Amino acid sequence: MKIPVAMYPFSSDLLPVVKFFEKFQNKYTLKKLFSPPGLGLAGKDAAYARNHPNIGITVADELDMNDSTWEVLLLTRPIDSKVSIDSELSDVAESALQAGKSVVYIDGSGAEIPEKFRELCPSYKEENHGYSWEKGIHIDAPVILVGGLMSEADSFEVLLGLAAKLHDNGLYTTCFINHPICDIFGFHNLGRILNKSNKDEAQKMAELIAYVKDLEITERPDVILVEAPDAVMRYSDLFPNGFGIRSYMVCQVIRPDYFVCCVPFKMANGALMDALSRDFETRLNVSINAVHVSNLMPDLTNKMPSLSDIDIIPYVQVNLDSVRIQIEHEGKNSQIPMYDVITEGIDGIYAILNENMSKKI
C-alpha cells in the first residue's frame, strides 16, 4: 500500500512533479498540496499555477497537521528562492513531527543543511561522494538535452513526458533534472554539484564528469535525459538570463546528441528557430531537433530589475489557444517542427527524436 503524502510549499515549478507523481515511483501517493498564503493558488486547481488545463487536484493554503488523509510531509526548499526560508521550513517540520507525521526534507540548493533540521534529526548525514575522475568522458547512450530560452518555459515537464514515454516503450533512462524533489523518482540532481560555493568551475566540471560516468556504468541506460540547468542563452543586455553558463558547462561534460528547445510562444518564429539552431550547434555542440512552444511570455513592462534579481525574467502566462495559433502560423515556415506538449502530449516530439535516433531507440 502506498504511503499518503502532502507536499509543501507548492508553487508553479512543482506542477510537473504533481502531474507525474504516480508515474515514476510506487512508494507514495499524493493526497494534499499546500501553498503559502499570498501566492493566489489556494482553492484553485494546481494547474492554475501555469494556466494549464485542470488536473483535478485543488491547492489548500492551511497545513492541517491533524488531517488523517496523509502521513508524510514532503518538504522542499524552492529552487530559485532569493530569501532564506529555512526558519519557516524547520518550524513546519517541527509541527508535523509533533503531530505524529513523518517528514521528508528535500534540498538541492547546495547550501548547508539548516542547524534546526540537524536538531530535529540528529542522525542525518550528508552524502560525501569521493569520485575519482579522468580527463575526457565518453558516453555510449544517446543523450537528449531539454532546455528553455527561459528557464521556466516547461523544460521540466517536457523532460518528464519524454521519460514516461521512453519507460512505456520499455527503455531505461538516466535522468538529470534541476528540481531535487525528483530524488523520489530515482532521478539525479546536478544542482548538488553546480551549486557548491566552495568549489570553482573547473572542480565542479571534474566532479560532474566522474558523477555522470559512474551513473552510466551502474545504471546502464538506453537513453540519457538532461534538463539544462539554466536558460540556454542570454535574453538581452538588461536581462542576461544567466548567460547560459551552467548549460554550457554541462554540455561540455554530457555532450548532447539531440536537443528539444522550449520557447516562449512569441519567440516561436521559424526564422529565429533556424538561426538559434545554428548558434547552438556551435556553442552547445547540438542543433535543435524539435521545439516545444510554451504559454509563457516575457513581461518586461512591470519593473526594472534590481541587482539581486538581474537574471530573472518576469513573465505572464497566456491562454493556450494563443500557443496553438502561433504554431499554426509559424510552424509551416520553420524547418524545425513545433509542438505544444501541454495540450498535445509528448508523442509528436517523441516521434521526431525516434526518427532521428533511428536504431538507437
Buried (B, 14 or more C-beta within 10 A) or exposed (E): EEEBBBBBBBBBBBBBBBBBBEBBBEEBBBBBBBBBEEBEBBEEBBBBBBBBEEEEBBBBBEBEBEBEEBBBBBBBBBBEEEEEBBEEBBEBBBBBBEEEBEBBBBBBBBEEBBEBBBEBBEEEEEEEEEBEBEEEBEBEBBBBBBBBBBBBBBBBBBBBBBBBBBEEEEBEBBBBBBBBBBBBBEBBBBBBBBBBEEBEEEEBBBBBBBBBBBBBEEBEBBBBBBBBBBBBBBBEEEBBBBBBBBBBBBBBBBBBBBBBBBBBBEBBBBEBBBEBBEEBEEEBBBBBBBBBBBBBBBEBEEEEBEEEEEBBBEBEBBEBEBBBEBBEEBBEEBEBBBBBBBEBEBEBBBBBBBEBBEEBB
